[in-house]
């Protein structure tokens, strides 16, 4: 597990820990969520917003 660097990273980490404690693997979900967090960070978004999410979606 990576050390959380942003509030979103911390939320992702907690979300994954919760589901993994319930027996889920959440490997693909982790990849997707970390991709979103990385994109937002690299593009100057300080938090998850609708605009940031839509920008990330359009990158595909």
Secondary structure, 3 states (H helix, E strand, C coil): CCCCCCHHHHHHHHHHHHHHHCCCCCHHHHHHHHHHHHHHHHCCCCCCCHHHHHHHHHCC
